[in-house]
Amino acid sequence: MNNQRIGFFNTNFSVTLNIVIINALIWLACYITKRPDGGSTIMEYLGLHYFQSEGFKIHQLITYMFLHDVHGIEHIFFNMFAVYMFGRTIETIWGGKQYLFFYLITGIGAGLVQEVVWYFTLNPMYYDIALTVGASGAVFGILLAFGMMFPNAPLYIIFFPIPIKAKYMVIGYGLIELFLGVSNRSGDNVAHFAHLGGMLFGIILILYWKKKGKLYGQRYR
């Protein structure tokens, strides 16, 4: 008898589920331990600091992508929703190990790009308070992977009933992030160039795997 689990707990994308669960648990821990001033010791130790600040530790290039803003649920909700919606498809094709490697590399790449941006733009008086958290860099890497592997898959945007091909949505997201990053609007605390960094490292890794014959599943072409 073939006893396969299907649905939400399908073992074909167990890494995706673990990523979502780990992020949710860490968010909850940060929320519960949040100080009266709104700060969080967990956030300050695991979040990504500027490399010239006293708070920087090398492990933060990995741990920062498992943290999210505790002043609202929107940050973690939309990131984990994207991980679940697109990540499970990518994991099913690549397998858990390759998918996790891709997720971590794109997240680390996003963090490195953010460090470079800080190096050229950050005022020295903010060295010790600059902090980046969130899985968005890895999420943008996943979106890029989906767009490259399934370029013609129809996707829908909330409140926009017309389907858009995945390749155009990925390009659109990239252009929007580039515009917002360059415009550097007052009050905008989103790490737009980190998002682009996740896409950059994602495309480098995908092109390398494609050259080595490790990329497949082009069924939507």
Residue pairs with C-beta under 8 A, 6 or more apart in sequence:
5 11
8 17
9 17
10 88
12 88
12 91
12 92
13 87
13 88
13 89
13 91
13 92
14 96
15 87
15 91
15 96
15 99
15 100
15 103
16 83
16 84
16 87
16 88
16 91
16 99
17 84
19 80
19 83
19 87
19 103
19 135
20 80
20 83
20 84
22 66
23 66
23 68
23 76
23 79
23 80
23 83
23 135
24 76
24 80
26 42
26 46
26 66
26 67
27 67
27 68
27 70
27 76
29 42
30 40
30 42
30 43
30 67
30 68
30 70
31 70
33 40
33 41
33 42
34 40
34 70
35 41
38 71
40 70
42 67
43 67
43 70
43 131
43 133
44 55
44 131
45 57
46 59
46 60
46 63
46 64
46 66
46 67
47 60
47 63
47 64
47 67
47 131
47 132
47 133
48 60
48 61
48 64
48 111
48 114
48 115
48 131
48 132
48 133
49 55
49 56
49 57
49 60
49 128
49 130
49 131
50 56
50 115
50 118
50 122
50 126
50 127
50 128
50 130
51 115
51 118
51 119
52 127
53 127
53 128
53 130
54 128
55 128
60 111
61 108
61 111
61 112
62 104
62 107
62 108
64 107
64 111
64 132
64 133
64 134
65 104
65 107
65 108
65 110
65 111
65 134
65 135
65 137
65 138
66 135
67 133
67 134
68 75
68 76
68 79
68 133
68 134
68 135
69 75
69 76
69 133
69 134
75 134
79 134
79 135
79 136
79 139
80 135
82 139
82 142
82 143
83 135
83 138
83 139
83 142
86 142
86 143
86 145
86 146
87 99
87 103
87 142
89 146
89 150
90 99
90 102
90 142
90 145
90 146
90 149
91 99
93 149
93 216
93 217
94 102
98 214
102 141
102 142
102 145
102 202
102 205
103 138
103 141
103 142
104 138
105 141
105 201
105 205
106 137
106 138
106 140
106 141
106 142
106 198
106 199
106 201
106 202
106 205
107 135
107 137
107 138
107 141
107 198
108 201
109 137
109 141
109 197
109 198
109 200
109 201
109 202
110 136
110 137
110 138
110 140
110 141
110 191
110 194
110 195
110 197
110 198
110 201
111 132
111 137
111 194
111 197
112 197
113 137
113 193
113 194
113 196
113 197
113 200
114 132
114 137
114 191
114 193
114 194
114 197
117 191
117 193
117 194
118 130
121 184
122 130
132 191
132 194
134 191
136 191
136 194
136 195
136 198
137 191
137 194
137 195
137 197
137 198
138 198
139 198
140 173
140 177
140 195
140 196
140 198
140 199
140 202
141 198
141 199
141 201
141 202
142 202
143 169
143 170
143 173
143 199
144 170
144 198
144 199
144 202
144 203
144 206
145 202
145 206
146 153
146 166
146 170
147 166
147 167
147 169
147 170
147 171
148 167
148 170
148 203
148 206
149 206
149 215
149 217
149 218
149 220
150 166
150 217
150 218
150 219
150 220
151 165
151 166
151 167
151 220
151 221
152 165
152 166
152 167
152 220
152 221
153 165
153 166
153 220
154 163
154 164
154 165
154 166
155 163
155 164
155 165
155 166
155 169
156 162
156 163
156 164
157 164
157 169
164 172
166 220
170 199
174 196
174 199
177 192
177 193
177 195
177 196
178 192
178 196
180 188
180 190
180 192
181 192
181 193
181 196
206 215
209 215
